[in-house]
């Protein structure tokens, strides 16, 4: 006889397994994060960059390249995903971070891809799926954090706080996003720098219900790209989101 409790547990674990498989596939993409082989910051003078085609420079408005037919000027947005330029089976990604432009090289023949073995993670457990209450701010505010690359800054739109209880202790996160939409949290805990990535893990939170109730599923605490590559520019967690408890759930440090 199959009980409702047993069925729920099976469904919970199956959903987590699907999520985990999708995460592993995403990072194993031949032109994804793990394929990056270099990060190169541009100056205001035309220069050759590593073994990339053309000569490159950048200013406050755009990046410029000489010697690549059909590509002369690119305008990457601050903090946004990059713009891509094809180079055979490689891709040159042009990004802007804290006012400065850089190039990232994605190579499907990257040795990092050859060494990629998926994402280690804690076994899923209902213990780490908890309810919280979201309280929106009267007005959203900007919170600035540092990054894994020294000198870079990230500016986050903080819309409120989430209060919850973990291991019998009251806790609170500041939440990024929109007051009426899905929320996003960057956090650290006592496992950070031990079994999980030290800078931050990410947690997506579905938007609150009419009473402000949300669910925090720490089983889906996710690594940021910087845990897989030295060529990412990820933010670190804000001080408000640093938990004292060890959250032994979600993704572990892959390196």
C-alpha positions as CSV (number, residue, x, y, z in Angstrom):
1,X,0.0,0.0,0.0
2,X,1.4,3.4,-1.0
3,X,0.7,6.1,1.6
4,X,0.1,9.8,0.7
5,X,3.2,10.7,2.8
6,X,5.3,8.2,0.7
7,X,4.0,9.5,-2.5
8,X,4.7,13.1,-1.5
9,X,8.3,12.2,-0.6
10,X,8.8,10.4,-3.9
11,X,7.4,13.4,-5.8
12,X,9.6,15.8,-3.9
13,X,12.7,13.8,-4.6
14,X,11.9,13.2,-8.2
15,X,11.3,17.0,-8.7
16,X,14.7,17.7,-7.1
17,X,16.4,15.1,-9.2
18,X,15.0,16.7,-12.4
19,X,16.1,20.2,-11.2
20,X,19.6,18.9,-10.3
21,X,20.0,17.2,-13.7
22,X,19.0,20.4,-15.5
23,X,21.5,22.3,-13.5
24,X,24.3,19.9,-14.4
25,X,23.3,20.0,-18.1
26,X,23.3,23.8,-18.0
27,X,26.9,24.0,-16.7
28,X,28.0,21.3,-19.1
29,X,27.0,23.3,-22.1
30,X,29.9,23.3,-24.7
31,X,29.8,27.2,-24.8
32,X,28.7,27.8,-21.2
33,X,30.4,28.9,-18.1
34,X,32.7,25.9,-17.7
35,X,34.0,26.4,-21.2
36,X,35.5,29.9,-20.4
37,X,39.3,29.9,-20.8
38,X,40.1,33.6,-20.1
39,X,39.0,37.0,-18.9
40,X,40.7,40.0,-20.5
41,X,40.1,43.7,-19.5
42,X,40.3,46.2,-22.2
43,X,42.0,49.6,-22.2
44,X,41.3,52.7,-24.2
45,X,44.0,51.8,-26.7
46,X,43.7,49.3,-29.5
47,X,45.6,46.1,-28.5
48,X,45.7,42.4,-29.5
49,X,44.2,40.2,-26.8
50,X,45.7,36.7,-26.3
51,X,45.1,34.7,-29.5
52,X,41.8,36.5,-30.3
53,X,41.2,37.9,-33.8
54,X,41.4,41.7,-34.3
55,X,42.5,44.5,-32.1
56,X,40.3,45.7,-29.2
57,X,39.7,48.8,-27.1
58,X,36.9,50.2,-25.0
59,X,35.6,53.5,-23.6
60,X,32.6,54.6,-21.5
61,X,30.3,54.1,-24.4
62,X,31.3,50.9,-26.2
63,X,33.9,48.3,-27.1
64,X,35.6,48.6,-30.5
65,X,37.3,46.0,-32.6
66,X,39.4,46.3,-35.8
67,X,39.9,43.4,-38.1
68,X,36.7,41.4,-37.7
69,X,34.4,41.8,-40.7
70,X,31.0,43.0,-39.7
71,X,31.9,43.8,-36.1
72,X,33.3,47.2,-35.3
73,X,31.3,48.5,-32.2
74,X,29.5,46.7,-29.4
75,X,27.6,48.2,-26.5
76,X,27.4,45.7,-23.6
77,X,25.1,46.9,-20.8
78,X,26.5,47.3,-17.2
79,X,26.0,44.1,-15.3
80,X,24.0,42.3,-18.0
81,X,24.8,39.1,-20.0
82,X,27.5,39.8,-22.6
83,X,27.3,40.3,-26.3
84,X,28.8,37.5,-28.4
85,X,31.2,37.5,-31.4
86,X,31.9,34.3,-33.2
87,X,35.5,33.1,-33.7
88,X,35.2,29.7,-35.4
89,X,33.7,27.3,-32.9
90,X,34.7,29.7,-30.1
91,X,32.7,32.6,-28.8
92,X,34.1,36.0,-27.6
93,X,31.8,37.5,-24.9
94,X,32.0,41.2,-24.4
95,X,30.9,42.4,-20.9
96,X,30.8,45.6,-18.9
97,X,31.4,45.5,-15.2
98,X,31.7,48.6,-12.9
99,X,32.2,50.7,-16.0
100,X,35.0,48.6,-17.5
101,X,34.8,46.3,-20.5
102,X,36.2,42.8,-20.6
103,X,36.3,39.9,-23.0
104,X,35.6,36.3,-22.0
105,X,36.5,33.4,-24.3
106,X,34.2,30.4,-24.5
107,X,35.9,27.4,-26.1
108,X,34.2,24.0,-26.5
109,X,37.6,22.4,-26.4
110,X,38.3,23.9,-23.0
111,X,40.2,21.6,-20.6
112,X,37.9,22.8,-17.9
113,X,35.0,21.1,-19.8
114,X,37.0,17.9,-20.0
115,X,37.3,18.0,-16.2
116,X,33.7,18.8,-15.5
117,X,32.0,16.0,-13.5
118,X,28.7,17.6,-12.6
119,X,27.7,19.4,-9.4
120,X,28.1,17.7,-6.0
121,X,25.1,18.3,-3.7
122,X,23.5,17.3,-0.5
123,X,20.8,14.7,-0.7
124,X,17.4,16.4,-0.7
125,X,15.5,16.6,2.5
126,X,12.1,18.1,3.5
127,X,13.9,19.4,6.6
128,X,15.4,22.2,4.5
129,X,12.1,23.3,3.0
130,X,10.7,26.0,5.3
131,X,8.0,28.7,5.2
132,X,8.7,32.4,5.6
133,X,7.0,35.7,5.6
134,X,7.8,38.4,3.1
135,X,7.5,42.0,4.2
136,X,7.9,44.5,1.3
137,X,9.6,47.8,1.8
138,X,7.5,50.9,1.2
139,X,10.0,51.7,-1.5
140,X,12.7,49.5,-3.0
141,X,16.2,50.4,-2.2
142,X,19.7,49.7,-3.7
143,X,22.1,47.5,-1.9
144,X,25.7,47.4,-3.1
145,X,27.9,44.3,-2.7
146,X,31.4,43.5,-3.7
147,X,32.3,40.8,-6.2
148,X,34.7,37.8,-6.4
149,X,36.9,40.0,-8.6
150,X,38.5,42.7,-6.5
151,X,37.4,46.3,-7.3
152,X,34.1,45.3,-8.9
153,X,30.7,46.2,-7.4
154,X,27.2,44.9,-7.9
155,X,24.0,47.0,-7.3
156,X,20.9,45.0,-6.2
157,X,17.3,46.1,-6.1
158,X,16.1,45.1,-2.6
159,X,12.4,45.0,-2.2
160,X,11.8,43.7,1.3
161,X,12.7,41.1,3.9
162,X,11.9,37.5,4.4
163,X,11.5,36.3,8.0
164,X,11.8,32.6,8.7
165,X,13.0,30.0,11.3
166,X,15.8,27.6,10.7
167,X,16.9,24.9,13.2
168,X,14.8,26.7,15.9
169,X,16.4,30.1,15.4
170,X,14.8,33.2,13.9
171,X,16.5,34.4,10.7
172,X,16.0,37.1,8.1
173,X,17.1,37.7,4.5
174,X,16.9,40.8,2.4
175,X,15.4,39.9,-0.9
176,X,16.1,41.1,-4.4
177,X,13.5,41.3,-7.2
178,X,10.1,43.0,-7.4
179,X,7.6,43.4,-4.6
180,X,4.8,41.5,-6.5
181,X,7.0,39.0,-8.3
182,X,9.5,36.2,-7.7
183,X,12.3,36.9,-5.3
184,X,16.0,36.2,-5.2
185,X,18.4,35.8,-2.3
186,X,22.2,35.6,-2.1
187,X,23.4,34.1,1.2
188,X,26.2,32.4,3.1
189,X,26.0,30.0,6.0
190,X,28.3,28.0,8.3
191,X,29.1,25.6,5.4
192,X,30.4,28.4,3.2
193,X,34.1,27.9,2.5
194,X,33.9,24.4,4.0
195,X,31.7,22.2,1.9
196,X,30.0,25.0,-0.2
197,X,31.3,27.9,-2.2
198,X,32.5,30.7,0.1
199,X,31.3,33.8,-1.7
200,X,27.5,33.1,-1.9
201,X,24.9,30.7,-2.9
202,X,21.7,31.7,-4.7
203,X,18.2,30.9,-3.8
204,X,15.1,31.6,-6.0
205,X,11.9,32.1,-4.1
206,X,8.5,32.1,-5.7
207,X,6.5,35.3,-5.2
208,X,4.5,35.6,-1.9
209,X,0.9,34.6,-1.6
210,X,-1.8,37.1,-0.5
211,X,-0.7,36.8,3.1
212,X,3.0,37.3,2.3
213,X,3.9,33.6,2.8
214,X,6.8,32.2,0.8
215,X,8.7,28.9,0.7
216,X,12.4,28.7,1.1
217,X,13.6,25.4,-0.4
218,X,17.3,25.3,0.6
219,X,17.6,22.0,-1.3
220,X,17.8,24.2,-4.3
221,X,20.5,26.5,-3.0
222,X,22.5,27.0,-6.2
223,X,26.1,27.7,-7.0
224,X,26.9,30.9,-8.9
225,X,29.1,30.7,-12.0
226,X,32.2,31.8,-10.1
227,X,32.2,28.5,-8.2
228,X,32.9,26.8,-11.5
229,X,35.3,29.3,-13.2
230,X,37.8,31.9,-12.2
231,X,36.6,34.0,-15.1
232,X,33.2,35.0,-13.7
233,X,32.5,38.3,-11.9
234,X,29.7,37.2,-9.5
235,X,28.6,39.2,-6.5
236,X,29.2,38.1,-2.9
237,X,26.4,37.8,-0.4
238,X,25.3,41.0,1.5
239,X,26.2,41.1,5.2
240,X,22.4,40.9,6.1
241,X,22.2,37.4,4.5
242,X,25.0,35.6,6.4
243,X,23.5,32.8,8.4
244,X,25.3,31.3,11.5
245,X,23.6,27.9,11.0
246,X,25.1,25.3,8.7
247,X,22.7,24.8,5.8
248,X,23.6,21.3,4.7
249,X,21.4,21.4,1.7
250,X,21.7,22.3,-1.9
251,X,24.8,22.4,-4.1
252,X,28.3,21.9,-2.8
253,X,31.5,23.6,-4.0
254,X,32.3,21.9,-7.3
255,X,36.0,22.6,-7.0
